[in-house]
Amino acid sequence: MTHEQLTKDQFFERLGAIGDEMIEAYGKDFAMGALVLAARFIAEKKPNGDEAKSVIYTGEQRGGVGL
């Protein structure tokens, strides 16, 4: 494997561990929802540093999905 493949594998391992922790703490539905919201946030992020409105709850501000 190349260094890049190992690095990507490490990220997938970390994502899996986070998913497992969320499932254990809050259940499968919560874990799936949280990961979908994270994916949506990534997909909506504008290039060149422009800030897209986050779909993830970040304290006092809430995202753009009507939360």
PyMOL Python script that loads the backbone (N, CA, C, O; Angstrom):
from pymol import cmd

cmd.read_pdbstr("""\
ATOM      1  N   MET A   1       0.828  -1.189   0.000  1.00  0.00           N
ATOM      2  CA  MET A   1       0.000   0.000   0.000  1.00  0.00           C
ATOM      3  C   MET A   1       0.873   1.252   0.000  1.00  0.00           C
ATOM      4  O   MET A   1       1.969   1.274   0.559  1.00  0.00           O
ATOM      5  N   THR A   2       0.352   2.284  -0.641  1.00  0.00           N
ATOM      6  CA  THR A   2       1.075   3.547  -0.639  1.00  0.00           C
ATOM      7  C   THR A   2       0.769   4.307   0.646  1.00  0.00           C
ATOM      8  O   THR A   2      -0.147   3.959   1.390  1.00  0.00           O
ATOM      9  N   HIS A   3       1.555   5.349   0.887  1.00  0.00           N
ATOM     10  CA  HIS A   3       1.341   6.195   2.065  1.00  0.00           C
ATOM     11  C   HIS A   3      -0.064   6.803   2.036  1.00  0.00           C
ATOM     12  O   HIS A   3      -0.736   6.885   3.064  1.00  0.00           O
ATOM     13  N   GLU A   4      -0.496   7.226   0.848  1.00  0.00           N
ATOM     14  CA  GLU A   4      -1.827   7.838   0.712  1.00  0.00           C
ATOM     15  C   GLU A   4      -2.921   6.845   1.082  1.00  0.00           C
ATOM     16  O   GLU A   4      -3.883   7.210   1.757  1.00  0.00           O
ATOM     17  N   GLN A   5      -2.786   5.604   0.650  1.00  0.00           N
ATOM     18  CA  GLN A   5      -3.785   4.588   0.976  1.00  0.00           C
ATOM     19  C   GLN A   5      -3.822   4.317   2.474  1.00  0.00           C
ATOM     20  O   GLN A   5      -4.897   4.169   3.055  1.00  0.00           O
ATOM     21  N   LEU A   6      -2.654   4.253   3.097  1.00  0.00           N
ATOM     22  CA  LEU A   6      -2.605   4.033   4.539  1.00  0.00           C
ATOM     23  C   LEU A   6      -3.275   5.179   5.273  1.00  0.00           C
ATOM     24  O   LEU A   6      -4.017   4.957   6.231  1.00  0.00           O
ATOM     25  N   THR A   7      -3.022   6.391   4.836  1.00  0.00           N
ATOM     26  CA  THR A   7      -3.621   7.556   5.475  1.00  0.00           C
ATOM     27  C   THR A   7      -5.131   7.518   5.331  1.00  0.00           C
ATOM     28  O   THR A   7      -5.844   7.780   6.299  1.00  0.00           O
ATOM     29  N   LYS A   8      -5.635   7.201   4.151  1.00  0.00           N
ATOM     30  CA  LYS A   8      -7.078   7.110   3.946  1.00  0.00           C
ATOM     31  C   LYS A   8      -7.667   6.004   4.807  1.00  0.00           C
ATOM     32  O   LYS A   8      -8.733   6.178   5.397  1.00  0.00           O
ATOM     33  N   ASP A   9      -6.991   4.880   4.882  1.00  0.00           N
ATOM     34  CA  ASP A   9      -7.464   3.782   5.730  1.00  0.00           C
ATOM     35  C   ASP A   9      -7.553   4.218   7.189  1.00  0.00           C
ATOM     36  O   ASP A   9      -8.478   3.829   7.901  1.00  0.00           O
ATOM     37  N   GLN A  10      -6.598   5.019   7.630  1.00  0.00           N
ATOM     38  CA  GLN A  10      -6.612   5.502   9.008  1.00  0.00           C
ATOM     39  C   GLN A  10      -7.827   6.393   9.259  1.00  0.00           C
ATOM     40  O   GLN A  10      -8.434   6.330  10.328  1.00  0.00           O
ATOM     41  N   PHE A  11      -8.178   7.217   8.285  1.00  0.00           N
ATOM     42  CA  PHE A  11      -9.370   8.046   8.428  1.00  0.00           C
ATOM     43  C   PHE A  11     -10.626   7.188   8.516  1.00  0.00           C
ATOM     44  O   PHE A  11     -11.505   7.463   9.332  1.00  0.00           O
ATOM     45  N   PHE A  12     -10.719   6.151   7.685  1.00  0.00           N
ATOM     46  CA  PHE A  12     -11.879   5.267   7.739  1.00  0.00           C
ATOM     47  C   PHE A  12     -11.958   4.538   9.075  1.00  0.00           C
ATOM     48  O   PHE A  12     -13.049   4.328   9.605  1.00  0.00           O
ATOM     49  N   GLU A  13     -10.815   4.154   9.616  1.00  0.00           N
ATOM     50  CA  GLU A  13     -10.802   3.515  10.931  1.00  0.00           C
ATOM     51  C   GLU A  13     -11.315   4.478  12.000  1.00  0.00           C
ATOM     52  O   GLU A  13     -12.079   4.088  12.883  1.00  0.00           O
ATOM     53  N   ARG A  14     -10.891   5.727  11.912  1.00  0.00           N
ATOM     54  CA  ARG A  14     -11.347   6.734  12.879  1.00  0.00           C
ATOM     55  C   ARG A  14     -12.840   6.993  12.743  1.00  0.00           C
ATOM     56  O   ARG A  14     -13.548   7.111  13.743  1.00  0.00           O
ATOM     57  N   LEU A  15     -13.322   7.082  11.496  1.00  0.00           N
ATOM     58  CA  LEU A  15     -14.757   7.274  11.279  1.00  0.00           C
ATOM     59  C   LEU A  15     -15.556   6.102  11.841  1.00  0.00           C
ATOM     60  O   LEU A  15     -16.605   6.291  12.456  1.00  0.00           O
ATOM     61  N   GLY A  16     -15.048   4.891  11.623  1.00  0.00           N
ATOM     62  CA  GLY A  16     -15.710   3.709  12.155  1.00  0.00           C
ATOM     63  C   GLY A  16     -15.765   3.725  13.671  1.00  0.00           C
ATOM     64  O   GLY A  16     -16.784   3.378  14.269  1.00  0.00           O
ATOM     65  N   ALA A  17     -14.670   4.127  14.285  1.00  0.00           N
ATOM     66  CA  ALA A  17     -14.627   4.195  15.751  1.00  0.00           C
ATOM     67  C   ALA A  17     -15.601   5.243  16.276  1.00  0.00           C
ATOM     68  O   ALA A  17     -16.293   5.007  17.266  1.00  0.00           O
ATOM     69  N   ILE A  18     -15.660   6.396  15.620  1.00  0.00           N
ATOM     70  CA  ILE A  18     -16.608   7.439  16.026  1.00  0.00           C
ATOM     71  C   ILE A  18     -18.037   6.934  15.858  1.00  0.00           C
ATOM     72  O   ILE A  18     -18.885   7.147  16.725  1.00  0.00           O
ATOM     73  N   GLY A  19     -18.297   6.265  14.738  1.00  0.00           N
ATOM     74  CA  GLY A  19     -19.625   5.691  14.512  1.00  0.00           C
ATOM     75  C   GLY A  19     -19.994   4.698  15.603  1.00  0.00           C
ATOM     76  O   GLY A  19     -21.110   4.723  16.123  1.00  0.00           O
ATOM     77  N   ASP A  20     -19.067   3.833  15.945  1.00  0.00           N
ATOM     78  CA  ASP A  20     -19.316   2.852  17.007  1.00  0.00           C
ATOM     79  C   ASP A  20     -19.620   3.535  18.340  1.00  0.00           C
ATOM     80  O   ASP A  20     -20.512   3.105  19.070  1.00  0.00           O
ATOM     81  N   GLU A  21     -18.879   4.596  18.656  1.00  0.00           N
ATOM     82  CA  GLU A  21     -19.106   5.334  19.897  1.00  0.00           C
ATOM     83  C   GLU A  21     -20.484   5.977  19.908  1.00  0.00           C
ATOM     84  O   GLU A  21     -21.182   5.936  20.922  1.00  0.00           O
ATOM     85  N   MET A  22     -20.882   6.574  18.782  1.00  0.00           N
ATOM     86  CA  MET A  22     -22.197   7.215  18.717  1.00  0.00           C
ATOM     87  C   MET A  22     -23.310   6.187  18.841  1.00  0.00           C
ATOM     88  O   MET A  22     -24.308   6.432  19.518  1.00  0.00           O
ATOM     89  N   ILE A  23     -23.147   5.034  18.192  1.00  0.00           N
ATOM     90  CA  ILE A  23     -24.153   3.974  18.294  1.00  0.00           C
ATOM     91  C   ILE A  23     -24.292   3.516  19.731  1.00  0.00           C
ATOM     92  O   ILE A  23     -25.404   3.354  20.234  1.00  0.00           O
ATOM     93  N   GLU A  24     -23.171   3.310  20.387  1.00  0.00           N
ATOM     94  CA  GLU A  24     -23.201   2.845  21.776  1.00  0.00           C
ATOM     95  C   GLU A  24     -23.865   3.872  22.693  1.00  0.00           C
ATOM     96  O   GLU A  24     -24.620   3.511  23.597  1.00  0.00           O
ATOM     97  N   ALA A  25     -23.580   5.148  22.453  1.00  0.00           N
ATOM     98  CA  ALA A  25     -24.095   6.196  23.328  1.00  0.00           C
ATOM     99  C   ALA A  25     -25.547   6.570  23.036  1.00  0.00           C
ATOM    100  O   ALA A  25     -26.332   6.791  23.958  1.00  0.00           O
ATOM    101  N   TYR A  26     -25.910   6.641  21.726  1.00  0.00           N
ATOM    102  CA  TYR A  26     -27.213   7.209  21.373  1.00  0.00           C
ATOM    103  C   TYR A  26     -28.029   6.371  20.400  1.00  0.00           C
ATOM    104  O   TYR A  26     -29.176   6.714  20.112  1.00  0.00           O
ATOM    105  N   GLY A  27     -27.475   5.297  19.893  1.00  0.00           N
ATOM    106  CA  GLY A  27     -28.218   4.431  18.986  1.00  0.00           C
ATOM    107  C   GLY A  27     -27.867   4.631  17.519  1.00  0.00           C
ATOM    108  O   GLY A  27     -27.239   5.615  17.127  1.00  0.00           O
ATOM    109  N   LYS A  28     -28.294   3.666  16.734  1.00  0.00           N
ATOM    110  CA  LYS A  28     -27.964   3.619  15.311  1.00  0.00           C
ATOM    111  C   LYS A  28     -28.546   4.807  14.541  1.00  0.00           C
ATOM    112  O   LYS A  28     -27.868   5.374  13.685  1.00  0.00           O
ATOM    113  N   ASP A  29     -29.792   5.191  14.832  1.00  0.00           N
ATOM    114  CA  ASP A  29     -30.417   6.292  14.100  1.00  0.00           C
ATOM    115  C   ASP A  29     -29.668   7.603  14.310  1.00  0.00           C
ATOM    116  O   ASP A  29     -29.468   8.370  13.369  1.00  0.00           O
ATOM    117  N   PHE A  30     -29.256   7.854  15.549  1.00  0.00           N
ATOM    118  CA  PHE A  30     -28.488   9.065  15.828  1.00  0.00           C
ATOM    119  C   PHE A  30     -27.174   9.059  15.052  1.00  0.00           C
ATOM    120  O   PHE A  30     -26.814  10.055  14.425  1.00  0.00           O
ATOM    121  N   ALA A  31     -26.465   7.943  15.094  1.00  0.00           N
ATOM    122  CA  ALA A  31     -25.168   7.858  14.424  1.00  0.00           C
ATOM    123  C   ALA A  31     -25.312   8.107  12.928  1.00  0.00           C
ATOM    124  O   ALA A  31     -24.532   8.859  12.344  1.00  0.00           O
ATOM    125  N   MET A  32     -26.300   7.482  12.310  1.00  0.00           N
ATOM    126  CA  MET A  32     -26.508   7.690  10.867  1.00  0.00           C
ATOM    127  C   MET A  32     -26.856   9.141  10.571  1.00  0.00           C
ATOM    128  O   MET A  32     -26.330   9.726   9.625  1.00  0.00           O
ATOM    129  N   GLY A  33     -27.739   9.723  11.373  1.00  0.00           N
ATOM    130  CA  GLY A  33     -28.123  11.112  11.160  1.00  0.00           C
ATOM    131  C   GLY A  33     -26.954  12.065  11.301  1.00  0.00           C
ATOM    132  O   GLY A  33     -26.795  12.988  10.501  1.00  0.00           O
ATOM    133  N   ALA A  34     -26.138  11.842  12.317  1.00  0.00           N
ATOM    134  CA  ALA A  34     -24.981  12.708  12.545  1.00  0.00           C
ATOM    135  C   ALA A  34     -23.992  12.625  11.386  1.00  0.00           C
ATOM    136  O   ALA A  34     -23.453  13.642  10.949  1.00  0.00           O
ATOM    137  N   LEU A  35     -23.759  11.417  10.894  1.00  0.00           N
ATOM    138  CA  LEU A  35     -22.811  11.259   9.781  1.00  0.00           C
ATOM    139  C   LEU A  35     -23.377  11.831   8.480  1.00  0.00           C
ATOM    140  O   LEU A  35     -22.625  12.368   7.666  1.00  0.00           O
ATOM    141  N   VAL A  36     -24.683  11.723   8.276  1.00  0.00           N
ATOM    142  CA  VAL A  36     -25.311  12.328   7.088  1.00  0.00           C
ATOM    143  C   VAL A  36     -25.202  13.841   7.163  1.00  0.00           C
ATOM    144  O   VAL A  36     -24.880  14.487   6.166  1.00  0.00           O
ATOM    145  N   LEU A  37     -25.467  14.420   8.337  1.00  0.00           N
ATOM    146  CA  LEU A  37     -25.329  15.872   8.488  1.00  0.00           C
ATOM    147  C   LEU A  37     -23.894  16.324   8.256  1.00  0.00           C
ATOM    148  O   LEU A  37     -23.660  17.368   7.647  1.00  0.00           O
ATOM    149  N   ALA A  38     -22.937  15.545   8.737  1.00  0.00           N
ATOM    150  CA  ALA A  38     -21.528  15.880   8.505  1.00  0.00           C
ATOM    151  C   ALA A  38     -21.204  15.837   7.015  1.00  0.00           C
ATOM    152  O   ALA A  38     -20.492  16.704   6.509  1.00  0.00           O
ATOM    153  N   ALA A  39     -21.725  14.832   6.311  1.00  0.00           N
ATOM    154  CA  ALA A  39     -21.490  14.729   4.862  1.00  0.00           C
ATOM    155  C   ALA A  39     -22.128  15.910   4.134  1.00  0.00           C
ATOM    156  O   ALA A  39     -21.549  16.454   3.193  1.00  0.00           O
ATOM    157  N   ARG A  40     -23.322  16.301   4.574  1.00  0.00           N
ATOM    158  CA  ARG A  40     -23.992  17.442   3.943  1.00  0.00           C
ATOM    159  C   ARG A  40     -23.192  18.718   4.172  1.00  0.00           C
ATOM    160  O   ARG A  40     -23.043  19.531   3.260  1.00  0.00           O
ATOM    161  N   PHE A  41     -22.682  18.895   5.376  1.00  0.00           N
ATOM    162  CA  PHE A  41     -21.858  20.064   5.677  1.00  0.00           C
ATOM    163  C   PHE A  41     -20.650  20.122   4.742  1.00  0.00           C
ATOM    164  O   PHE A  41     -20.333  21.180   4.197  1.00  0.00           O
ATOM    165  N   ILE A  42     -19.983  18.994   4.559  1.00  0.00           N
ATOM    166  CA  ILE A  42     -18.820  18.930   3.673  1.00  0.00           C
ATOM    167  C   ILE A  42     -19.225  19.256   2.242  1.00  0.00           C
ATOM    168  O   ILE A  42     -18.538  20.014   1.558  1.00  0.00           O
ATOM    169  N   ALA A  43     -20.345  18.682   1.784  1.00  0.00           N
ATOM    170  CA  ALA A  43     -20.797  18.892   0.412  1.00  0.00           C
ATOM    171  C   ALA A  43     -21.177  20.340   0.153  1.00  0.00           C
ATOM    172  O   ALA A  43     -20.993  20.832  -0.961  1.00  0.00           O
ATOM    173  N   GLU A  44     -21.699  21.030   1.148  1.00  0.00           N
ATOM    174  CA  GLU A  44     -22.161  22.404   0.964  1.00  0.00           C
ATOM    175  C   GLU A  44     -21.078  23.444   1.211  1.00  0.00           C
ATOM    176  O   GLU A  44     -21.290  24.629   0.955  1.00  0.00           O
ATOM    177  N   LYS A  45     -19.936  23.020   1.698  1.00  0.00           N
ATOM    178  CA  LYS A  45     -18.847  23.960   1.973  1.00  0.00           C
ATOM    179  C   LYS A  45     -18.413  24.613   0.667  1.00  0.00           C
ATOM    180  O   LYS A  45     -18.122  23.927  -0.313  1.00  0.00           O
ATOM    181  N   LYS A  46     -18.371  25.926   0.659  1.00  0.00           N
ATOM    182  CA  LYS A  46     -18.012  26.649  -0.558  1.00  0.00           C
ATOM    183  C   LYS A  46     -16.488  26.693  -0.701  1.00  0.00           C
ATOM    184  O   LYS A  46     -15.767  26.735   0.296  1.00  0.00           O
ATOM    185  N   PRO A  47     -16.013  26.683  -1.931  1.00  0.00           N
ATOM    186  CA  PRO A  47     -14.557  26.764  -2.158  1.00  0.00           C
ATOM    187  C   PRO A  47     -14.007  28.146  -1.802  1.00  0.00           C
ATOM    188  O   PRO A  47     -14.763  29.092  -1.584  1.00  0.00           O
ATOM    189  N   ASN A  48     -12.713  28.239  -1.750  1.00  0.00           N
ATOM    190  CA  ASN A  48     -11.995  29.499  -1.520  1.00  0.00           C
ATOM    191  C   ASN A  48     -12.275  30.113  -0.158  1.00  0.00           C
ATOM    192  O   ASN A  48     -12.214  31.332   0.003  1.00  0.00           O
ATOM    193  N   GLY A  49     -12.580  29.276   0.817  1.00  0.00           N
ATOM    194  CA  GLY A  49     -12.733  29.768   2.173  1.00  0.00           C
ATOM    195  C   GLY A  49     -14.049  30.448   2.470  1.00  0.00           C
ATOM    196  O   GLY A  49     -14.267  30.868   3.607  1.00  0.00           O
ATOM    197  N   ASP A  50     -14.947  30.576   1.487  1.00  0.00           N
ATOM    198  CA  ASP A  50     -16.254  31.165   1.755  1.00  0.00           C
ATOM    199  C   ASP A  50     -16.997  30.257   2.725  1.00  0.00           C
ATOM    200  O   ASP A  50     -16.985  29.035   2.577  1.00  0.00           O
ATOM    201  N   GLU A  51     -17.627  30.847   3.691  1.00  0.00           N
ATOM    202  CA  GLU A  51     -18.305  30.051   4.711  1.00  0.00           C
ATOM    203  C   GLU A  51     -19.717  29.697   4.273  1.00  0.00           C
ATOM    204  O   GLU A  51     -20.551  30.577   4.064  1.00  0.00           O
ATOM    205  N   ALA A  52     -19.977  28.415   4.138  1.00  0.00           N
ATOM    206  CA  ALA A  52     -21.330  27.943   3.899  1.00  0.00           C
ATOM    207  C   ALA A  52     -22.031  27.864   5.243  1.00  0.00           C
ATOM    208  O   ALA A  52     -21.392  27.607   6.263  1.00  0.00           O
ATOM    209  N   LYS A  53     -23.326  28.081   5.254  1.00  0.00           N
ATOM    210  CA  LYS A  53     -24.081  27.973   6.496  1.00  0.00           C
ATOM    211  C   LYS A  53     -24.053  26.523   6.940  1.00  0.00           C
ATOM    212  O   LYS A  53     -24.429  25.629   6.182  1.00  0.00           O
ATOM    213  N   SER A  54     -23.618  26.292   8.139  1.00  0.00           N
ATOM    214  CA  SER A  54     -23.453  24.941   8.647  1.00  0.00           C
ATOM    215  C   SER A  54     -24.794  24.288   8.913  1.00  0.00           C
ATOM    216  O   SER A  54     -25.734  24.939   9.370  1.00  0.00           O
ATOM    217  N   VAL A  55     -24.878  22.994   8.624  1.00  0.00           N
ATOM    218  CA  VAL A  55     -26.075  22.226   8.968  1.00  0.00           C
ATOM    219  C   VAL A  55     -25.887  21.537  10.315  1.00  0.00           C
ATOM    220  O   VAL A  55     -26.750  20.779  10.759  1.00  0.00           O
ATOM    221  N   ILE A  56     -24.773  21.799  10.949  1.00  0.00           N
ATOM    222  CA  ILE A  56     -24.433  21.142  12.210  1.00  0.00           C
ATOM    223  C   ILE A  56     -24.587  22.137  13.350  1.00  0.00           C
ATOM    224  O   ILE A  56     -24.122  23.273  13.257  1.00  0.00           O
ATOM    225  N   TYR A  57     -25.240  21.711  14.422  1.00  0.00           N
ATOM    226  CA  TYR A  57     -25.421  22.544  15.604  1.00  0.00           C
ATOM    227  C   TYR A  57     -24.058  22.875  16.194  1.00  0.00           C
ATOM    228  O   TYR A  57     -23.263  21.981  16.483  1.00  0.00           O
ATOM    229  N   THR A  58     -23.794  24.157  16.369  1.00  0.00           N
ATOM    230  CA  THR A  58     -22.485  24.575  16.880  1.00  0.00           C
ATOM    231  C   THR A  58     -22.650  25.539  18.053  1.00  0.00           C
ATOM    232  O   THR A  58     -22.126  26.652  18.010  1.00  0.00           O
ATOM    233  N   GLY A  59     -23.349  25.140  19.070  1.00  0.00           N
ATOM    234  CA  GLY A  59     -23.528  25.996  20.228  1.00  0.00           C
ATOM    235  C   GLY A  59     -24.731  26.893  20.064  1.00  0.00           C
ATOM    236  O   GLY A  59     -25.855  26.410  19.926  1.00  0.00           O
ATOM    237  N   GLU A  60     -24.508  28.199  20.077  1.00  0.00           N
ATOM    238  CA  GLU A  60     -25.609  29.152  19.992  1.00  0.00           C
ATOM    239  C   GLU A  60     -26.212  29.215  18.592  1.00  0.00           C
ATOM    240  O   GLU A  60     -27.405  29.485  18.449  1.00  0.00           O
ATOM    241  N   GLN A  61     -25.410  28.973  17.560  1.00  0.00           N
ATOM    242  CA  GLN A  61     -25.919  29.026  16.199  1.00  0.00           C
ATOM    243  C   GLN A  61     -26.361  27.648  15.765  1.00  0.00           C
ATOM    244  O   GLN A  61     -25.739  26.641  16.102  1.00  0.00           O
ATOM    245  N   ARG A  62     -27.418  27.621  15.030  1.00  0.00           N
ATOM    246  CA  ARG A  62     -27.876  26.356  14.468  1.00  0.00           C
ATOM    247  C   ARG A  62     -27.796  26.450  12.961  1.00  0.00           C
ATOM    248  O   ARG A  62     -27.820  27.537  12.384  1.00  0.00           O
ATOM    249  N   GLY A  63     -27.701  25.291  12.336  1.00  0.00           N
ATOM    250  CA  GLY A  63     -27.507  25.234  10.901  1.00  0.00           C
ATOM    251  C   GLY A  63     -28.750  25.511  10.085  1.00  0.00           C
ATOM    252  O   GLY A  63     -29.764  25.991  10.591  1.00  0.00           O
ATOM    253  N   GLY A  64     -28.640  25.191   8.803  1.00  0.00           N
ATOM    254  CA  GLY A  64     -29.666  25.552   7.841  1.00  0.00           C
ATOM    255  C   GLY A  64     -30.718  24.511   7.568  1.00  0.00           C
ATOM    256  O   GLY A  64     -31.373  24.581   6.528  1.00  0.00           O
ATOM    257  N   VAL A  65     -30.918  23.549   8.444  1.00  0.00           N
ATOM    258  CA  VAL A  65     -31.945  22.546   8.182  1.00  0.00           C
ATOM    259  C   VAL A  65     -33.155  22.727   9.101  1.00  0.00           C
ATOM    260  O   VAL A  65     -33.905  21.783   9.348  1.00  0.00           O
ATOM    261  N   GLY A  66     -33.331  23.935   9.595  1.00  0.00           N
ATOM    262  CA  GLY A  66     -34.479  24.235  10.415  1.00  0.00           C
ATOM    263  C   GLY A  66     -34.421  23.634  11.800  1.00  0.00           C
ATOM    264  O   GLY A  66     -35.459  23.351  12.398  1.00  0.00           O
ATOM    265  N   LEU A  67     -33.240  23.437  12.313  1.00  0.00           N
ATOM    266  CA  LEU A  67     -33.097  22.873  13.658  1.00  0.00           C
ATOM    267  C   LEU A  67     -33.311  23.943  14.703  1.00  0.00           C
ATOM    268  O   LEU A  67     -33.231  23.663  15.899  1.00  0.00           O
TER     269      LEU A  67
END
""", "prot")
cmd.dss("prot")
cmd.show_as("cartoon", "prot")
cmd.util.cbc("prot")
cmd.orient("prot")
